[in-house]
Amino acid sequence: MVVVAILAAGRGTRMKSHLPKVLHSLGGRSLVERVLDSVEPLSPSRRMVIVGYQAQQVKAAMQYPNLEFVEQTQQLGTGHAIQQLLPHLEDYTGDLLVLNGDIPLLRTQTLQQLLQTHQENQNAATILTSHLTEPKGYGRVFCNSEDIVQQIVEEKDCTAVQKQNRQINAGVYCFNWQKLAQILPHLQANNAQKEYYLTDAVTQVGKVMAVDVEDYQEILGINDRLQLAAADEILQKRVKEKWMMAGVTLIDPNSITIDDTVELQPDVIIEPQTHLRGNTTIQTGSRIGPGSLIENSQLGENVTVQYSVVTDSLVQTGSKIGPYAHLRGHAVVGANCRVGNFVELKNTQLGDRTNAAHLSYLGDTTTGNKVNIGAGTITANYDGVKKHPTHIGDRTKTGSNSVLVAPVTLGDDVYVAAGSTVTEDVPHDSLVIARSRQVIKQNWQNKKLDNKSTDEH
């Protein structure tokens, strides 16, 4: 049995931000959400987040079921933070896994190894460590030949000789809670920072072992924007390597970004300067980009998207999007459709084999199958107060520069004459002409020139 506690009370002053550090985004999720996600496969009996700075904002941002929050009203160090758990875990007899909310690259496998080592050796505590070539900024861990921890010293309190040690404390601990609970009330702030260090408890609980993480990048903390950018680069490398090994082609991977929440199938091709965000799925045979943004959208098989933006939308098999199209607001594009140059769809559903080839806006619109939207067709869906729907039947065609003033319904097999402004419903199998009759005035230019000559005299 294990309880997870995540330290998320600090402000993170080096981020130079009003946003709490743990809420800064990395690859589409906040730092602390990434830490929480890494512990989910461990099936902890309880998950507790220790909050302090802007506690209400942190709580509101974390929509996880059965998540518990513990407040640390004064930020007096890591030991003080864990002291806040004492009244909440009075009768608990299992292990406590402690993580920092600003270490977002930890893999679940690493935490599983830490727990396994802790439990198999019946340790009082087990800590995660790493050997860094440049250990500046980290506390140092001193072990014997059997990985038994002898001492942990925060860098601020290290002597010049101690700073030569490259084994660092990753800030991830597994404790026997009953043994830790006996030590916590007696921690003292005898250090340069006048804080209560959890590391002081580590060396007092009994037998403590160190587990070295294989990939030191997993334990890199985020303290400023430079480190956030470095973490994003590491995450992107992981994600892109994963998908290329799974059969996805990335043309110029360095110009592409992919959130690790995205799902791709084999034989998807991602062109340069393309960015895939959020809960996006792309099925086999699709070609995305160049120069496209896909966010929280689902794309079927053999879809192409060029120089376009697709957000919160669904594109079904065989459809072609772009160049320079914009789908948003839960647009749904049926199978084998074309949404072409400078077409915008907002909260619109296109039936199968429907084309909107260029220069159109369709908002709050539903079309049937095999509809053709002429160039420059606009659905005028907003009356200044409310949005209104437009319904277009099967096989209907709109002429160039048509305006459909919602609410309006066009039946099946309707033809809308070019330049029409349609304000009333149109029945099936009709031609609608809604424009002024053409008037021609001959010799118009000559009269204008004559009048100009008279004025000059």
C-alpha positions as CSV (number, residue, x, y, z in Angstrom):
1,M,0.0,0.0,0.0
2,V,1.3,3.4,-0.9
3,V,0.1,7.0,-0.5
4,V,1.5,9.6,-2.8
5,A,2.3,13.2,-1.6
6,I,3.2,15.9,-4.2
7,L,4.9,19.1,-3.0
8,A,3.2,21.9,-4.9
9,A,3.2,24.8,-2.4
10,G,6.0,27.0,-3.7
11,R,5.7,30.2,-5.7
12,G,8.6,29.6,-8.1
13,T,9.9,33.2,-8.1
14,R,12.5,32.5,-10.8
15,M,9.7,31.8,-13.3
16,K,8.9,35.6,-13.1
17,S,5.2,34.8,-13.3
18,H,1.9,35.4,-11.4
19,L,1.1,31.8,-12.3
20,P,2.2,29.2,-9.7
21,K,5.2,27.3,-11.0
22,V,3.5,23.9,-10.9
23,L,0.8,25.2,-13.2
24,H,3.1,26.2,-16.0
25,S,2.5,24.1,-19.1
26,L,4.8,21.5,-20.7
27,G,3.6,19.6,-23.8
28,G,0.0,20.5,-23.2
29,R,-0.3,19.6,-19.5
30,S,0.9,21.4,-16.3
31,L,4.0,20.3,-14.5
32,V,2.1,19.0,-11.6
33,E,-0.4,17.1,-13.8
34,R,2.5,15.3,-15.4
35,V,3.8,14.2,-12.0
36,L,0.3,13.0,-11.1
37,D,0.0,11.1,-14.4
38,S,3.3,9.3,-13.7
39,V,2.0,7.8,-10.4
40,E,-1.4,6.7,-11.7
41,P,-0.2,3.2,-12.8
42,L,1.1,2.6,-9.3
43,S,-2.5,2.6,-8.1
44,P,-1.9,4.6,-4.9
45,S,-4.5,4.3,-2.2
46,R,-4.5,8.1,-1.8
47,R,-3.1,11.0,-3.7
48,M,-2.3,14.1,-1.7
49,V,-1.2,17.5,-3.1
50,I,0.4,19.9,-0.7
51,V,-0.5,23.4,-1.7
52,G,0.4,26.9,-0.5
53,Y,1.0,29.8,-2.9
54,Q,-2.3,30.6,-4.7
55,A,-3.8,27.3,-3.3
56,Q,-7.2,28.0,-4.7
57,Q,-5.9,28.4,-8.2
58,V,-3.9,25.2,-8.0
59,K,-6.9,23.3,-6.7
60,A,-9.2,24.6,-9.4
61,A,-6.7,23.6,-12.2
62,M,-6.4,20.0,-11.1
63,Q,-9.6,18.1,-12.1
64,Y,-8.7,14.6,-10.8
65,P,-11.2,12.4,-9.0
66,N,-10.5,11.7,-5.3
67,L,-7.6,14.0,-5.2
68,E,-6.9,15.4,-1.7
69,F,-5.4,18.8,-1.0
70,V,-3.4,19.7,2.1
71,E,-2.5,23.3,2.8
72,Q,0.9,24.5,3.9
73,T,0.1,28.1,4.9
74,Q,3.7,29.0,5.5
75,Q,6.4,27.6,3.1
76,L,9.1,26.6,5.6
77,G,10.8,23.8,3.7
78,T,10.1,20.3,2.5
79,G,10.1,18.8,6.0
80,H,7.5,21.3,7.1
81,A,5.4,20.4,4.1
82,I,5.4,16.7,5.0
83,Q,4.6,17.6,8.6
84,Q,1.2,18.8,7.4
85,L,0.3,15.2,6.6
86,L,0.5,14.1,10.2
87,P,-3.2,14.7,11.1
88,H,-4.3,13.2,7.8
89,L,-2.4,9.9,8.1
90,E,-2.7,9.2,11.8
91,D,-3.7,5.5,11.3
92,Y,-1.8,4.8,8.1
93,T,0.7,2.0,8.2
94,G,2.0,1.7,4.6
95,D,4.6,3.6,2.5
96,L,4.6,7.3,1.5
97,L,6.0,8.3,-1.9
98,V,7.0,11.9,-1.9
99,L,7.5,13.8,-5.2
100,N,8.1,17.4,-6.2
101,G,5.5,19.0,-8.4
102,D,8.1,20.6,-10.6
103,I,9.8,17.3,-11.8
104,P,7.6,16.5,-14.8
105,L,9.8,14.1,-16.8
106,L,9.8,11.2,-14.4
107,R,8.8,7.9,-16.0
108,T,6.5,5.5,-14.2
109,Q,9.0,2.7,-14.6
110,T,11.5,4.6,-12.5
111,L,9.0,5.0,-9.7
112,Q,8.1,1.4,-9.9
113,Q,11.8,0.5,-9.5
114,L,12.1,2.8,-6.5
115,L,9.1,1.2,-4.8
116,Q,10.3,-2.3,-5.6
117,T,13.7,-1.6,-4.1
118,H,12.2,0.0,-1.0
119,Q,9.8,-2.9,-0.3
120,E,12.1,-5.8,-1.2
121,N,14.8,-4.4,1.1
122,Q,12.4,-3.4,3.8
123,N,14.0,0.0,3.9
124,A,13.0,2.8,6.3
125,A,13.5,5.1,3.3
126,T,14.6,4.9,-0.3
127,I,15.6,7.9,-2.3
128,L,16.1,8.6,-6.0
129,T,19.5,9.8,-7.0
130,S,21.6,10.5,-10.1
131,H,25.2,11.2,-11.0
132,L,25.5,14.5,-12.9
133,T,28.5,16.0,-14.6
134,E,27.3,19.4,-13.5
135,P,25.6,18.9,-10.2
136,K,25.3,22.6,-9.3
137,G,22.0,23.5,-7.6
138,Y,21.3,20.0,-6.2
139,G,21.8,18.6,-2.7
140,R,24.6,15.9,-2.5
141,V,24.1,12.3,-1.4
142,F,26.9,10.4,0.3
143,C,26.6,6.5,0.2
144,N,28.7,3.5,1.1
145,S,29.5,0.7,-1.4
146,E,26.1,-1.0,-0.8
147,D,24.1,2.2,-1.8
148,I,23.3,2.8,1.9
149,V,22.9,6.5,2.4
150,Q,25.2,8.0,5.0
151,Q,24.4,11.7,4.6
152,I,22.5,14.2,2.5
153,V,23.6,17.8,2.4
154,E,21.8,20.6,0.7
155,E,24.1,22.5,-1.7
156,K,23.7,25.8,0.2
157,D,25.2,23.9,3.2
158,C,27.9,22.0,1.4
159,T,31.6,22.6,2.0
160,A,33.9,23.0,-1.0
161,V,35.0,19.4,-0.7
162,Q,31.4,18.1,-0.4
163,K,30.5,19.9,-3.6
164,Q,32.9,17.7,-5.5
165,N,30.5,14.8,-5.0
166,R,28.4,14.4,-8.2
167,Q,25.7,12.1,-6.7
168,I,22.7,14.3,-6.3
169,N,19.4,14.1,-4.5
170,A,16.5,14.0,-7.0
171,G,13.9,15.0,-4.4
172,V,11.9,11.8,-4.8
173,Y,11.5,9.6,-1.6
174,C,9.7,6.5,-0.5
175,F,9.3,6.3,3.3
176,N,7.9,3.8,5.8
177,W,5.3,6.2,7.0
178,Q,5.2,5.0,10.7
179,K,9.0,5.5,11.0
180,L,8.9,8.9,9.3
181,A,5.9,10.1,11.4
182,Q,8.0,9.5,14.6
183,I,10.8,11.8,13.2
184,L,8.8,14.6,11.7
185,P,7.7,16.4,14.9
186,H,11.4,16.7,15.9
187,L,12.9,18.3,12.8
188,Q,14.9,21.4,13.4
189,A,15.8,24.4,11.1
190,N,19.5,24.4,11.8
191,N,20.6,25.5,8.3
192,A,21.4,28.6,6.3
193,Q,17.8,28.9,5.0
194,K,16.2,28.4,8.5
195,E,13.9,25.7,6.9
196,Y,12.8,22.3,7.9
197,Y,14.4,19.8,5.4
198,L,12.9,16.5,4.7
199,T,16.5,15.3,4.0
200,D,17.2,15.6,7.7
201,A,14.5,13.1,8.4
202,V,15.9,10.7,5.8
203,T,19.1,10.1,7.8
204,Q,17.2,9.6,11.1
205,V,14.5,7.0,10.1
206,G,16.8,4.0,9.9
207,K,18.2,2.1,6.9
208,V,18.1,4.3,3.8
209,M,19.1,3.2,0.3
210,A,19.7,5.2,-2.9
211,V,18.4,4.1,-6.3
212,D,20.2,5.7,-9.2
213,V,18.0,6.8,-12.1
214,E,19.3,5.5,-15.4
215,D,18.4,8.6,-17.4
216,Y,19.4,11.7,-15.4
217,Q,17.0,13.9,-17.5
218,E,14.1,12.3,-15.7
219,I,14.9,14.2,-12.5
220,L,15.6,17.6,-14.0
221,G,13.6,20.2,-12.0
222,I,11.9,23.3,-13.5
223,N,12.9,26.5,-11.8
224,D,12.9,29.1,-14.6
225,R,11.9,29.5,-18.3
226,L,15.2,28.2,-19.6
227,Q,14.7,24.9,-17.8
228,L,11.1,24.7,-18.9
229,A,12.3,25.1,-22.6
230,A,15.0,22.4,-22.0
231,A,12.4,20.0,-20.6
232,D,10.2,20.6,-23.6
233,E,13.0,19.7,-25.9
234,I,13.6,16.5,-24.0
235,L,9.9,15.6,-24.0
236,Q,9.7,16.3,-27.8
237,K,12.6,14.0,-28.5
238,R,11.0,11.2,-26.5
239,V,7.6,11.6,-28.3
240,K,9.0,11.9,-31.8
241,E,11.3,8.9,-31.3
242,K,8.4,6.9,-30.1
243,W,6.2,7.6,-33.1
244,M,8.9,7.2,-35.7
245,M,9.7,3.7,-34.2
246,A,5.9,3.0,-34.4
247,G,5.8,3.6,-38.2
248,V,5.0,7.4,-38.4
249,T,7.0,9.5,-40.9
250,L,8.2,12.8,-39.6
251,I,9.7,15.0,-42.3
252,D,12.1,17.4,-40.6
253,P,11.4,16.4,-37.0
254,N,13.1,19.5,-35.6
255,S,10.4,21.7,-37.1
256,I,7.5,19.6,-35.8
257,T,6.0,19.5,-32.3
258,I,3.8,16.8,-30.9
259,D,2.1,16.7,-27.5
260,D,2.4,13.3,-25.8
261,T,-1.4,13.2,-25.5
262,V,-1.6,12.8,-29.3
263,E,-2.2,9.4,-30.9
264,L,-0.9,8.5,-34.3
265,Q,-1.3,5.3,-36.4
266,P,1.3,3.8,-38.7
267,D,1.8,5.3,-42.2
268,V,0.8,8.8,-41.0
269,I,3.1,11.4,-42.6
270,I,3.8,14.7,-40.7
271,E,5.2,17.4,-42.9
272,P,7.5,20.2,-41.7
273,Q,6.3,23.1,-39.5
274,T,3.3,21.1,-38.3
275,H,2.1,21.1,-34.6
276,L,-0.1,18.5,-33.1
277,R,-1.8,19.4,-29.8
278,G,-4.0,18.1,-27.0
279,N,-6.3,15.1,-27.5
280,T,-5.7,14.6,-31.2
281,T,-5.9,11.3,-33.1
282,I,-4.8,10.8,-36.7
283,Q,-5.5,7.5,-38.5
284,T,-3.3,5.6,-41.0
285,G,-2.5,7.0,-44.4
286,S,-3.2,10.6,-43.5
287,R,-0.7,13.4,-44.5
288,I,-0.6,16.5,-42.3
289,G,1.1,19.7,-43.3
290,P,3.3,21.4,-44.1
291,G,2.5,24.4,-41.9
292,S,-0.6,23.0,-40.1
293,L,-1.9,23.1,-36.5
294,I,-4.2,20.3,-35.3
295,E,-5.6,20.6,-31.8
296,N,-8.0,18.4,-29.9
297,S,-9.3,16.9,-33.2
298,Q,-9.8,13.5,-34.8
299,L,-8.7,12.8,-38.3
300,G,-9.7,9.7,-40.1
301,E,-7.8,7.5,-42.6
302,N,-6.2,9.1,-45.7
303,V,-7.0,12.7,-44.7
304,T,-4.8,15.5,-46.0
305,V,-4.4,18.8,-44.3
306,Q,-2.2,21.6,-45.9
307,Y,-1.3,25.0,-44.3
308,S,-4.5,24.9,-42.2
309,V,-5.7,25.1,-38.6
310,V,-8.1,22.4,-37.2
311,T,-9.3,22.7,-33.6
312,D,-11.9,20.8,-31.7
313,S,-13.1,19.1,-34.9
314,L,-13.6,15.8,-36.7
315,V,-12.5,15.1,-40.3
316,Q,-13.6,11.7,-41.7
317,T,-11.9,9.4,-44.1
318,G,-10.5,10.7,-47.4
319,S,-11.3,14.3,-46.9
320,K,-8.9,17.1,-48.0
321,I,-8.4,20.3,-46.0
322,G,-6.7,23.4,-47.2
323,P,-4.6,25.1,-48.1
324,Y,-5.4,27.9,-45.7
325,A,-8.6,26.5,-44.2
326,H,-9.8,26.9,-40.6
327,L,-12.0,24.4,-38.8
328,R,-13.1,25.2,-35.3
329,G,-15.9,25.0,-32.8
330,H,-16.7,21.3,-33.3
331,A,-16.8,21.2,-37.0
332,V,-17.5,17.8,-38.6
333,V,-16.4,17.1,-42.1
334,G,-17.8,13.9,-43.7
335,A,-16.0,11.4,-45.8
336,N,-14.4,12.4,-49.1
337,C,-15.1,16.1,-48.7
338,R,-13.0,19.1,-49.8
339,V,-12.6,22.2,-47.6
340,G,-10.3,24.4,-49.7
341,N,-8.6,27.7,-49.9
342,F,-9.6,30.3,-47.3
343,V,-12.7,28.4,-46.1
344,E,-13.7,28.6,-42.5
345,L,-16.1,26.2,-40.7
346,K,-17.4,26.9,-37.3
347,N,-19.8,24.5,-35.5
348,T,-20.7,23.1,-38.9
349,Q,-21.4,19.6,-40.2
350,L,-20.7,18.7,-43.8
351,G,-22.2,15.6,-45.3
352,D,-20.2,13.1,-47.3
353,R,-18.7,14.2,-50.6
354,T,-19.5,17.8,-50.0
355,N,-17.2,20.5,-51.4
356,A,-16.5,24.0,-50.1
357,A,-13.6,24.8,-52.4
358,H,-12.7,28.4,-51.7
359,L,-13.4,31.7,-50.0
360,S,-16.4,30.7,-47.8
361,Y,-17.6,31.0,-44.2
362,L,-20.1,28.4,-42.9
363,G,-21.1,29.0,-39.3
364,D,-23.7,26.9,-37.4
365,T,-24.5,25.1,-40.6
366,T,-25.5,21.5,-41.4
367,T,-25.3,20.2,-45.0
368,G,-26.5,17.0,-46.6
369,N,-24.4,14.8,-48.9
370,K,-22.9,15.9,-52.2
371,V,-23.4,19.6,-51.6
372,N,-21.4,22.1,-53.5
373,I,-20.7,25.4,-51.8
374,G,-19.8,28.1,-54.4
375,A,-16.9,30.5,-54.0
376,G,-17.7,33.3,-51.5
377,T,-20.7,31.7,-50.0
378,I,-21.5,33.0,-46.5
379,T,-23.9,31.9,-43.9
380,A,-24.9,35.0,-42.0
381,N,-25.5,33.2,-38.7
382,Y,-25.4,36.1,-36.1
383,D,-28.1,38.8,-35.8
384,G,-26.2,40.8,-33.2
385,V,-27.7,39.0,-30.3
386,K,-28.0,35.2,-31.1
387,K,-26.5,32.7,-33.4
388,H,-28.9,31.0,-35.8
389,P,-28.7,27.7,-37.8
390,T,-28.6,27.1,-41.6
391,H,-29.7,23.7,-43.1
392,I,-28.7,22.7,-46.6
393,G,-30.2,19.6,-48.2
394,D,-28.5,16.8,-50.3
395,R,-27.0,17.8,-53.7
396,T,-27.8,21.5,-53.2
397,K,-25.5,24.0,-54.9
398,T,-24.9,27.6,-54.0
399,G,-23.6,30.0,-56.6
400,S,-20.7,32.3,-56.1
401,N,-21.1,35.2,-53.7
402,S,-24.3,33.9,-52.1
403,V,-25.4,34.9,-48.6
404,L,-27.7,32.6,-46.6
405,V,-29.3,34.6,-43.8
406,A,-30.0,32.3,-40.9
407,P,-32.3,30.9,-39.7
408,V,-32.9,29.4,-43.1
409,T,-33.4,25.9,-44.7
410,L,-32.6,24.9,-48.2
411,G,-34.1,21.7,-49.4
412,D,-32.6,18.9,-51.5
413,D,-31.5,19.6,-55.1
414,V,-31.7,23.4,-54.7
415,Y,-29.7,25.8,-56.9
416,V,-28.9,29.2,-55.5
417,A,-28.2,31.7,-58.2
418,A,-24.9,33.6,-57.9
419,G,-25.0,36.8,-55.9
420,S,-28.2,35.9,-54.1
421,T,-29.1,36.8,-50.6
422,V,-31.5,34.1,-49.4
423,T,-33.7,35.1,-46.4
424,E,-36.5,32.6,-46.7
425,D,-36.7,28.8,-46.7
426,V,-36.4,27.1,-50.2
427,P,-38.3,23.9,-51.0
428,H,-36.8,20.8,-52.7
429,D,-35.8,20.9,-56.4
430,S,-35.9,24.7,-56.7
431,L,-33.9,27.5,-58.3
432,V,-33.7,30.5,-56.0
433,I,-32.8,33.9,-57.4
434,A,-32.6,36.7,-54.8
435,R,-30.9,39.7,-56.4
436,S,-31.7,42.9,-58.2
437,R,-32.3,42.7,-62.0
438,Q,-29.3,43.9,-63.9
439,V,-29.5,47.4,-65.3
440,I,-27.2,48.6,-68.2
441,K,-26.7,52.3,-68.9
442,Q,-24.9,52.8,-72.2
443,N,-22.5,55.6,-72.8
444,W,-22.1,56.1,-69.1
445,Q,-18.4,56.9,-69.3
446,N,-18.9,59.5,-72.0
447,K,-21.5,61.3,-70.0
448,K,-19.2,61.4,-67.0
449,L,-16.4,62.8,-69.2
450,D,-18.7,65.5,-70.7
451,N,-19.8,66.6,-67.3
452,K,-16.2,66.8,-66.1
453,S,-15.3,69.0,-69.2
454,T,-18.2,71.4,-68.5
455,D,-17.1,71.7,-64.8
456,E,-13.6,72.6,-65.8
457,H,-14.8,75.5,-68.0
